Amino acid sequence: MNPHTIEQTSRNVLTVRFKKVSKGWEQWVLLRSDAHHDNIHCNRDLETAHLKKAKERGALIIDAGDLFCAMQGKYDPRSSMDDLRPEDKGEDYLDRIVRHAAEDYGPFAKNFLVIGKGNHETNIRKRHGTDLTSNLVHRLNSDYSGACHVGYYGGWVRFKFQIHKTKSTSKTLKYFHGKSTSAPVTKGVIQTARQAAYLEGANVVLNGHNHEAYVVPRRREFLSDQGKVAFDITWFVRTPGYKDGYGDGAEGFEVEKLEPKPMGCVWLRLAFENTNGSEIVTECIQDLV
């Protein structure tokens, strides 16, 4: 992982600064959401493989919410004892899923940059008055020497780069857990046009929530500060998560109502390849099964 500093510049904005950027420099960022880590149908082998890859690459990790499923509490009408992991059974159910998540994510604590909140976490806060995300981040930082930040349902990460000591540039990422809309045909891709209309200056837009997957680059025309026509790419990303609710297609909610969903993440590559300029290249790569 490249040396960097992190500053929380407002409630839901983080600024990550990299210095001494030169030719050949690159930084990977693991983009993910919807892990549903405590759900019995979470594909933990795949999730762990991606976390290990992130550690090997020195990648930062941005999680856009629904890391927890948290649906098996006694006040949740959707709860089912069959969907509880054995280690999570107990009166302190919510405490258990946080503790066990911290144990599982502990080896990767230093890679996590921000963990946002999805509808599953906000629902628990409303129903039970406890913030699962904040509790997990506290454990990762205090017990495993992490430097993770608590995110929100939506927020920004600004990457700033000092190049050759004299030049600087930046890239911005908008994360948003996602809207509660069903899109069986478009898979939510139509949201890229809607988000492009109201999001200004984002180089990467990360969505989750509906367990679909896409990477859509949209080329943008603008005038540079020098009054010249210029172009850049905004990457619209949706990550599907790691829950395999469809299984073998025999029974269950996903079998009756949905279809097999992809699982996995997206890798964001930030790289400096031009020794004569100050441009950072961005590239988004899907890693799915």
C-alpha positions as CSV (number, residue, x, y, z in Angstrom):
1,M,0.0,0.0,0.0
2,N,1.4,3.4,-1.0
3,P,2.0,5.8,1.9
4,H,-1.0,8.1,2.3
5,T,-2.8,10.3,4.8
6,I,-6.5,10.4,5.4
7,E,-8.5,13.4,6.4
8,Q,-12.3,13.6,7.1
9,T,-13.0,16.9,5.5
10,S,-16.8,16.8,6.2
11,R,-19.3,14.4,7.7
12,N,-19.4,12.1,4.7
13,V,-16.3,13.2,2.7
14,L,-12.8,11.7,3.1
15,T,-9.7,13.0,1.4
16,V,-6.8,10.6,0.8
17,R,-3.5,12.2,-0.1
18,F,-0.6,10.5,-1.9
19,K,2.8,12.1,-2.1
20,K,5.9,11.3,-4.3
21,V,3.9,10.0,-7.2
22,S,6.1,9.2,-10.2
23,K,6.2,7.1,-13.3
24,G,5.1,3.5,-12.7
25,W,3.1,4.4,-9.5
26,E,-0.2,2.6,-9.0
27,Q,-2.7,2.1,-6.3
28,W,-5.5,-0.5,-6.2
29,V,-8.9,0.1,-4.5
30,L,-11.3,-2.8,-3.8
31,L,-14.9,-1.6,-4.4
32,R,-17.6,-3.8,-2.8
33,S,-21.0,-3.8,-1.2
34,D,-23.7,-6.2,0.0
35,A,-21.4,-8.7,1.6
36,H,-24.3,-9.9,4.0
37,H,-21.4,-11.4,5.9
38,D,-23.5,-12.9,8.7
39,N,-26.0,-14.5,6.3
40,I,-25.7,-18.3,6.0
41,H,-25.7,-17.9,2.2
42,C,-22.7,-15.5,2.1
43,N,-20.0,-16.9,-0.1
44,R,-17.3,-16.4,2.4
45,D,-14.7,-18.3,0.4
46,L,-15.0,-15.8,-2.5
47,E,-15.2,-12.8,-0.2
48,T,-12.0,-13.9,1.7
49,A,-10.2,-14.6,-1.6
50,H,-10.9,-11.0,-2.7
51,L,-9.8,-9.6,0.7
52,K,-6.6,-11.6,0.5
53,K,-6.0,-10.3,-3.0
54,A,-6.5,-6.8,-1.7
55,K,-3.9,-7.3,1.0
56,E,-1.5,-8.7,-1.5
57,R,-2.0,-5.7,-3.8
58,G,-1.9,-3.2,-0.9
59,A,-5.4,-2.1,-1.9
60,L,-7.6,0.2,0.0
61,I,-11.1,-1.1,0.5
62,I,-14.3,0.9,0.1
63,D,-17.5,-0.9,1.2
64,A,-20.8,0.7,0.2
65,G,-23.1,-0.9,2.8
66,D,-25.1,-4.0,3.7
67,L,-21.9,-5.6,5.0
68,F,-24.4,-7.1,7.6
69,C,-27.6,-8.9,6.8
70,A,-28.9,-8.7,10.5
71,M,-32.3,-10.1,9.6
72,Q,-32.5,-12.8,12.2
73,G,-33.4,-10.8,15.3
74,K,-36.6,-11.7,17.1
75,Y,-38.3,-8.4,16.1
76,D,-37.7,-8.9,12.4
77,P,-40.7,-10.5,10.6
78,R,-38.3,-12.0,8.0
79,S,-36.2,-13.8,10.6
80,S,-35.6,-17.6,10.3
81,M,-33.6,-19.8,12.6
82,D,-32.6,-21.8,9.6
83,D,-30.7,-18.8,8.3
84,L,-28.7,-18.2,11.5
85,R,-25.0,-19.2,11.7
86,P,-24.5,-21.4,14.7
87,E,-22.0,-19.0,16.3
88,D,-24.5,-16.2,16.1
89,K,-27.3,-17.9,18.1
90,G,-27.9,-16.1,21.4
91,E,-29.8,-13.3,23.1
92,D,-26.9,-11.0,22.2
93,Y,-27.4,-11.7,18.5
94,L,-26.5,-8.2,17.2
95,D,-23.4,-8.1,19.4
96,R,-22.3,-11.5,18.1
97,I,-22.5,-10.7,14.4
98,V,-20.4,-7.5,15.0
99,R,-17.8,-9.4,17.1
100,H,-17.5,-12.3,14.6
101,A,-17.3,-9.9,11.6
102,A,-14.4,-8.0,13.4
103,E,-12.6,-11.3,13.9
104,D,-13.0,-12.2,10.2
105,Y,-12.1,-8.8,8.9
106,G,-9.4,-8.2,11.5
107,P,-6.5,-9.5,9.2
108,F,-7.6,-6.9,6.6
109,A,-8.3,-4.0,9.0
110,K,-5.5,-1.8,7.8
111,N,-6.8,-2.0,4.2
112,F,-10.4,-0.8,5.0
113,L,-10.7,2.9,4.2
114,V,-14.4,3.4,4.7
115,I,-17.4,1.2,5.5
116,G,-20.7,2.7,4.5
117,K,-24.2,1.9,5.7
118,G,-26.9,0.1,3.6
119,N,-30.6,-0.3,4.3
120,H,-29.9,-3.3,6.5
121,E,-27.8,-1.3,8.8
122,T,-30.1,1.8,8.9
123,N,-33.0,-0.5,9.5
124,I,-31.3,-2.0,12.6
125,R,-30.5,1.5,13.9
126,K,-34.1,2.5,13.6
127,R,-35.5,-0.7,15.1
128,H,-32.9,-1.4,17.8
129,G,-31.1,1.8,18.4
130,T,-27.6,0.4,17.7
131,D,-25.2,1.3,14.9
132,L,-23.7,-2.0,13.6
133,T,-21.3,-0.2,11.2
134,S,-19.9,2.2,13.9
135,N,-19.5,-0.8,16.3
136,L,-17.6,-2.8,13.7
137,V,-15.3,0.1,12.7
138,H,-14.5,0.7,16.4
139,R,-13.5,-2.9,16.8
140,L,-11.4,-2.9,13.7
141,N,-9.5,0.2,14.7
142,S,-9.1,-0.5,18.4
143,D,-8.5,-4.3,18.3
144,Y,-6.7,-4.7,14.9
145,S,-4.9,-1.3,14.5
146,G,-7.1,-0.3,11.5
147,A,-7.6,3.2,10.2
148,C,-11.1,2.7,8.9
149,H,-13.8,5.4,8.8
150,V,-17.5,5.1,9.3
151,G,-19.4,6.0,6.1
152,Y,-23.0,6.8,5.4
153,Y,-25.6,5.7,3.0
154,G,-23.9,8.1,0.5
155,G,-20.6,9.9,0.6
156,W,-17.5,10.9,-1.2
157,V,-13.8,9.9,-1.3
158,R,-11.4,12.3,-2.8
159,F,-8.0,11.0,-3.9
160,K,-5.3,13.7,-4.2
161,F,-1.9,13.1,-5.8
162,Q,1.3,15.1,-5.5
163,I,3.3,14.4,-8.7
164,H,7.0,15.2,-9.0
165,K,6.8,17.5,-6.0
166,T,5.5,20.4,-8.2
167,K,2.2,19.2,-9.7
168,S,-1.0,17.9,-8.1
169,T,-4.2,16.5,-9.4
170,S,-7.2,14.6,-7.9
171,K,-9.8,12.0,-8.6
172,T,-13.2,11.7,-6.8
173,L,-15.4,8.7,-6.0
174,K,-19.0,8.9,-5.0
175,Y,-20.4,6.0,-3.2
176,F,-24.2,5.4,-2.8
177,H,-25.7,2.3,-1.4
178,G,-28.6,2.3,-3.9
179,K,-32.3,2.9,-4.4
180,S,-35.0,0.4,-3.6
181,T,-36.2,-0.1,-7.1
182,S,-36.6,-3.4,-9.1
183,A,-35.0,-3.5,-12.5
184,P,-35.3,-7.0,-13.9
185,V,-34.4,-5.9,-17.5
186,T,-32.0,-3.0,-17.1
187,K,-30.4,-4.3,-13.9
188,G,-30.3,-0.7,-12.8
189,V,-28.0,0.5,-15.6
190,I,-30.5,3.3,-16.4
191,Q,-29.4,4.9,-13.1
192,T,-26.1,5.8,-14.7
193,A,-27.8,8.4,-16.9
194,R,-29.8,9.7,-14.0
195,Q,-26.8,10.0,-11.7
196,A,-24.7,11.6,-14.5
197,A,-27.3,14.4,-14.6
198,Y,-27.0,15.4,-11.0
199,L,-23.5,14.3,-9.9
200,E,-20.8,16.8,-10.8
201,G,-17.2,16.0,-10.9
202,A,-17.3,12.3,-9.9
203,N,-14.7,10.1,-11.7
204,V,-16.1,6.9,-10.2
205,V,-19.7,6.3,-9.0
206,L,-20.1,3.2,-6.8
207,N,-23.6,1.7,-6.3
208,G,-24.8,-1.5,-4.6
209,H,-28.1,-2.7,-3.2
210,N,-29.8,-4.7,-5.9
211,H,-27.1,-7.4,-6.2
212,E,-26.6,-6.7,-9.9
213,A,-23.3,-6.0,-11.5
214,Y,-22.1,-3.6,-14.2
215,V,-19.2,-1.3,-15.1
216,V,-20.3,1.5,-17.5
217,P,-17.8,4.1,-18.7
218,R,-19.3,7.4,-19.8
219,R,-17.1,9.8,-21.7
220,R,-17.6,13.5,-20.7
221,E,-16.7,16.6,-22.8
222,F,-15.7,19.8,-21.0
223,L,-13.6,22.9,-21.3
224,S,-10.2,22.9,-19.5
225,D,-9.0,25.7,-17.4
226,Q,-6.9,26.7,-20.4
227,G,-10.1,27.1,-22.5
228,K,-9.5,23.9,-24.6
229,V,-11.9,21.1,-25.3
230,A,-11.0,18.1,-23.2
231,F,-12.5,14.7,-22.3
232,D,-12.5,12.3,-19.4
233,I,-14.2,9.1,-18.3
234,T,-16.7,8.7,-15.5
235,W,-16.9,5.0,-14.4
236,F,-20.4,4.0,-13.2
237,V,-20.0,0.8,-11.1
238,R,-22.5,-1.5,-9.4
239,T,-21.2,-4.3,-7.2
240,P,-23.3,-7.4,-6.5
241,G,-22.0,-8.5,-3.1
242,Y,-21.4,-12.1,-1.9
243,K,-24.8,-13.5,-1.0
244,D,-25.8,-16.6,-3.0
245,G,-29.5,-16.8,-2.1
246,Y,-30.4,-18.7,-5.3
247,G,-28.3,-21.8,-4.4
248,D,-29.2,-24.8,-6.5
249,G,-32.5,-23.2,-7.6
250,A,-34.7,-25.5,-5.6
251,E,-36.5,-23.2,-3.2
252,G,-36.3,-19.9,-1.3
253,F,-37.2,-16.2,-1.8
254,E,-34.6,-15.7,-4.6
255,V,-35.8,-18.8,-6.5
256,E,-39.5,-17.7,-6.3
257,K,-39.0,-14.0,-7.0
258,L,-35.6,-13.4,-8.6
259,E,-33.0,-15.1,-10.7
260,P,-29.3,-16.1,-10.1
261,K,-27.3,-13.1,-9.2
262,P,-23.6,-12.5,-9.8
263,M,-21.2,-12.3,-6.9
264,G,-18.0,-10.4,-6.5
265,C,-16.4,-7.0,-6.6
266,V,-14.8,-4.3,-8.8
267,W,-11.1,-3.3,-8.7
268,L,-10.3,0.4,-9.2
269,R,-6.8,1.0,-10.5
270,L,-5.3,4.4,-10.1
271,A,-2.0,4.8,-12.0
272,F,0.4,7.5,-13.1
273,E,1.8,6.6,-16.6
274,N,2.6,10.0,-18.1
275,T,5.9,11.5,-17.0
276,N,5.2,14.7,-19.0
277,G,1.8,15.5,-17.6
278,S,-0.2,15.3,-14.3
279,E,-3.0,12.9,-15.2
280,I,-3.9,9.9,-13.1
281,V,-5.4,7.0,-15.1
282,T,-8.5,5.3,-13.7
283,E,-9.6,1.9,-14.6
284,C,-12.4,-0.3,-13.2
285,I,-12.3,-4.1,-13.6
286,Q,-15.0,-6.6,-12.6
287,D,-14.1,-9.7,-10.6
288,L,-17.2,-11.8,-10.6
289,V,-18.5,-15.4,-10.5
